[in-house]
């Protein structure tokens, strides 16, 4: 959870760095399945044992990077809130245990009720 939080903040604070450090290595793992392909369309796994044919291929990843960088503007980092974390963690545990999903608890508590309960 903390790693995801850090990744989101890196994207908010420095989108260019995020694009280079996270997405570029994935883009470099694509190879062309044939010389006539405009964009590479086979993704080579990290251990280099398999190639996965992708219909979107490197083009989709390139589009994502370009869109992200065009829209990029540095934003303030999010601040960790232990209360929100506990409310979300407890709720997801309850939903998972019950095999349910939703924004309300099994007792009908809203997200705001859960946050107040954990404050």
Secondary structure by P-SEA (a helix, b strand, c coil): caaaaaaaaaaaacaaaaaaaccaaaaaaccccccccccccccccccccbbbbbcccaaaaaaaaaaaaaacccccbbbbbaaaaaaaaaaaaaaaaaccccccccccccaaaaaaaac
